[in-house]
Amino acid sequence: MRQLTLIRDGQKVAEYLLDMPDVIIGRGQAAHVRLDGNPVVSRQHAVVRERGTGHIIEDLGGANGTFIDGRKIKSHSLRAGQRIVLGADTLRYDFGHRGAQSLRDISAPVPTPDDHVPTFDSIAEISVADVQAFSNVEEIGDIGKFNRERGAPAGAVGEHTTVADKDDLERMLAELTIKAKPHLIVYGDDEDPEDPEAGTLLALGKPPVLIGHTDACRVRLPGKRWLLPGKIAGRLTVEAGRWHLSADSPFWNPVYLGDDKLVKIRMLSPGDEFEAGGITFVYRKGV
């Protein structure tokens, strides 16, 4: 038997025994493994399926993607010790033991009926004011009410009302929330930083933000480091209200800012691109 170990902020939070053929990872009652409070996770984000004596994981099409050890995947055969990274949450695929919680004890996912999909007026774009207003919306179903109260945009008279999928609305709200504050855009091996649709958003949150290979690292790099040098590649800190990037192991596990290997601490400017462990990151200040 195998299990998923939930790790958050470097701490083990829960252990789930994979004792069902299909295990949905997501938020709320739409999932077996529930990552509530994680804004980059969709209601049904990924599914772990039993295959012979092991498992595969399949991304269910969420806007923010599913990562295995830093690599964005669509479908992947899991190996013991591999980490499924979903924003601030990490699920480690382990051999099961008796202390893990059986997923059979958790109620089955509840699908969202089509007739409860909220509607809202068409809008050309979302402004900063909309982000601030959305932050006060406690339930995703209230977004339709919010939009009706704010009125249709100029030129929208007579246009058809758009029907939005609940997951799409949640992803939109999550992305707007992250983009409003300092964040990183993380690019996979096959993604082009010049492509505006590529990359995954990662909120920086409270400093320091460690970049490396341990469970304490909010930014996880692929692969493992058996020796202490190089386990932490670098860190993001705040000084005088500005985010800075520094390297912890310039020799063992270098960080590159642009084309230069990072040796001293450097203040980041919006759009700065850096690379660690073969992963490309772009810093954004937020709005």
C-alpha positions in Angstrom: 0.0 0.0 0.0 1.2 3.6 -0.8 0.3 6.9 0.8 0.4 10.7 0.2 2.2 12.7 2.9 1.0 16.4 3.0 3.8 18.8 3.8 3.2 22.5 4.4 5.9 25.1 5.4 8.3 22.3 5.9 6.0 20.5 8.4 4.2 17.2 8.0 0.5 18.0 8.2 -1.3 14.7 7.4 -0.9 11.3 5.8 -3.5 9.7 3.5 -3.5 6.0 2.6 -4.2 5.4 -1.1 -6.7 2.7 -0.5 -9.1 3.8 -3.3 -8.6 3.2 -7.1 -8.9 6.9 -7.9 -8.0 9.7 -5.5 -8.9 13.3 -6.4 -6.7 16.1 -5.1 -8.4 19.5 -4.8 -10.4 21.8 -2.5 -13.5 21.4 -0.5 -16.0 18.6 -0.9 -15.0 18.2 -4.6 -11.9 16.2 -3.5 -10.7 13.3 -1.4 -7.4 15.0 -0.4 -8.5 18.5 0.4 -6.0 21.4 0.1 -8.3 24.0 1.5 -6.8 27.5 1.7 -4.4 26.9 -1.2 -5.5 29.5 -3.9 -3.7 27.9 -6.8 -5.5 24.6 -6.4 -8.7 23.9 -8.3 -11.7 22.2 -6.8 -10.6 19.0 -8.7 -7.0 19.7 -9.6 -5.4 16.2 -10.1 -6.2 12.5 -9.7 -4.0 9.7 -8.5 -5.0 6.4 -10.2 -4.0 2.9 -9.2 -1.9 1.1 -11.8 -0.8 -2.4 -11.0 1.2 -2.2 -7.8 1.8 1.5 -8.2 0.1 4.8 -9.2 0.0 7.4 -11.8 -1.0 11.1 -11.4 -3.0 13.0 -14.0 -3.4 16.8 -14.1 -7.1 17.6 -14.5 -6.5 20.8 -16.5 -6.2 23.4 -13.7 -4.8 26.8 -14.8 -1.8 26.6 -12.4 -0.7 23.1 -13.4 0.7 20.1 -11.5 4.4 19.7 -10.8 6.5 16.6 -9.9 9.8 17.6 -8.4 9.7 21.0 -10.2 8.6 19.6 -13.6 5.2 20.4 -14.9 3.3 17.2 -16.0 0.1 16.1 -17.6 0.4 12.4 -16.6 3.2 10.7 -14.7 4.1 7.3 -13.1 4.9 8.0 -9.5 7.9 6.6 -7.7 8.4 6.4 -3.9 9.8 9.7 -2.5 8.6 11.9 -5.4 6.9 15.1 -4.5 3.7 16.5 -6.0 4.0 20.3 -5.7 0.8 22.4 -5.8 1.6 26.0 -4.8 2.5 26.1 -1.1 1.5 22.4 -0.6 3.6 19.4 -1.2 2.3 15.8 -1.4 5.1 13.2 -1.0 4.4 9.7 -2.5 5.5 7.2 0.1 5.2 3.6 1.2 2.1 3.4 3.4 2.0 2.6 7.1 -0.7 2.1 9.8 -0.7 5.7 11.0 -2.0 7.1 7.6 -5.6 8.1 7.4 -7.8 5.9 5.2 -9.5 7.8 2.4 -12.4 5.5 2.8 -13.2 7.4 6.0 -13.5 10.6 4.0 -16.8 11.4 2.3 -16.8 11.0 -1.5 -16.4 14.1 -3.6 -19.5 16.0 -4.3 -19.8 17.2 -7.9 -21.1 20.7 -8.5 -24.5 20.6 -10.3 -24.6 22.4 -13.6 -27.7 24.4 -12.5 -25.6 26.0 -9.7 -23.0 27.5 -12.0 -23.0 31.2 -11.3 -23.5 33.8 -14.1 -21.9 37.2 -14.4 -21.9 40.1 -16.8 -19.2 40.2 -19.5 -16.3 42.5 -18.7 -13.4 43.4 -21.0 -10.7 43.2 -18.3 -10.3 43.2 -14.5 -8.9 46.3 -12.8 -6.9 46.7 -9.6 -10.2 47.9 -8.0 -11.8 44.6 -9.0 -9.1 42.6 -7.3 -9.7 44.6 -4.1 -13.4 44.1 -4.4 -13.0 40.4 -5.1 -10.9 40.0 -1.9 -14.0 40.7 0.1 -16.1 38.0 -1.7 -16.3 35.1 0.8 -18.2 32.7 -1.5 -17.4 32.1 -5.1 -21.1 32.0 -5.8 -21.3 35.7 -4.7 -19.2 36.9 -7.6 -22.3 36.8 -9.8 -24.2 39.0 -7.3 -21.1 41.3 -7.1 -21.0 41.8 -10.9 -24.8 42.4 -11.2 -24.6 45.0 -8.5 -21.6 46.8 -10.1 -23.5 46.9 -13.4 -22.6 45.9 -16.9 -19.6 47.6 -18.5 -20.1 50.3 -21.1 -21.1 48.9 -24.4 -22.4 45.7 -22.9 -26.1 46.5 -23.2 -27.9 43.9 -25.2 -24.9 41.4 -25.1 -25.5 37.9 -23.9 -24.7 37.1 -20.3 -21.6 34.9 -20.0 -21.9 31.6 -18.1 -18.7 30.9 -16.2 -17.6 27.5 -14.8 -17.1 27.7 -11.0 -13.5 26.4 -11.3 -12.7 29.2 -13.9 -14.0 31.8 -11.5 -12.0 30.4 -8.6 -8.8 30.3 -10.7 -9.4 33.8 -11.9 -9.9 35.1 -8.3 -6.8 33.1 -7.1 -4.6 34.4 -9.9 -5.7 38.0 -9.4 -5.0 37.7 -5.6 -1.5 36.4 -6.3 -0.8 39.0 -9.0 -1.7 41.8 -6.6 1.3 41.1 -4.4 5.0 40.2 -5.0 5.2 36.8 -6.7 7.2 34.6 -9.0 6.3 33.1 -12.4 7.8 29.6 -12.6 8.6 28.1 -16.0 8.9 24.4 -16.8 11.5 22.8 -19.1 9.3 23.1 -22.2 7.8 26.6 -21.4 9.0 29.9 -23.0 9.2 32.9 -20.7 8.3 35.0 -23.7 4.9 33.3 -23.9 2.4 35.3 -21.8 0.3 32.2 -21.3 3.2 30.1 -20.0 4.3 29.7 -16.4 2.8 29.1 -13.0 2.2 31.7 -10.4 3.8 31.4 -7.0 3.0 33.8 -4.2 6.1 34.8 -2.2 4.2 35.4 1.1 6.2 35.9 4.3 10.0 36.1 4.0 12.4 34.5 4.0 11.5 32.2 1.1 14.0 29.4 0.8 14.9 27.9 -2.6 16.2 24.3 -2.6 15.7 20.6 -2.0 14.3 20.3 1.5 10.8 20.3 2.9 11.6 23.7 4.5 11.9 25.2 1.1 8.8 27.0 -0.2 10.4 27.0 -3.7 11.2 23.3 -4.3 13.9 22.4 -6.9 13.9 19.0 -8.7 16.2 16.2 -7.6 17.8 15.5 -4.2 21.0 16.5 -2.5 22.5 14.0 -0.1 25.2 16.3 1.3 24.4 19.4 3.3 26.1 21.8 1.0 23.8 22.6 -1.9 20.5 21.6 -0.2 19.6 25.3 0.0 20.5 27.0 -3.3 19.3 30.5 -2.3 16.8 32.6 -0.5 14.5 35.6 -1.1 14.4 38.2 1.7 12.9 41.7 2.2 15.2 44.6 3.1 13.9 48.2 3.3 10.6 47.0 1.7 12.3 45.5 -1.4 12.7 41.8 -2.2 16.3 40.6 -2.5 17.9 37.4 -3.8 21.0 35.8 -2.4 22.8 32.5 -3.0 23.5 30.1 -0.1 25.7 27.6 -2.1 27.3 29.4 -5.1 29.7 26.5 -5.7 27.5 23.4 -4.9 24.2 24.7 -6.2 24.5 28.0 -8.0 21.8 30.6 -8.7 22.0 32.7 -11.9 20.5 36.2 -12.1 20.3 36.8 -15.9 23.6 35.4 -17.3 25.6 36.0 -14.1 26.3 33.6 -11.3 24.9 35.2 -8.1 27.6 35.7 -5.4 26.4 38.7 -3.4 22.9 39.7 -2.4 21.0 41.5 -5.2 17.9 43.7 -5.1 15.2 42.4 -7.5 13.5 44.6 -10.0 10.2 43.7 -11.7 10.9 41.4 -14.6 14.2 40.1 -13.3 14.8 36.5 -14.4 16.8 34.0 -12.4 17.6 30.3 -12.6 18.1 27.7 -10.0 18.3 23.9 -10.4 17.4 24.2 -14.1 14.2 26.0 -13.3 13.5 29.6 -14.6 11.8 32.2 -12.4 10.7 35.7 -13.2 10.0 38.2 -10.3 7.0 40.4 -10.4 6.3 43.2 -7.9 2.5 43.0 -8.0 0.0 45.9 -8.4 
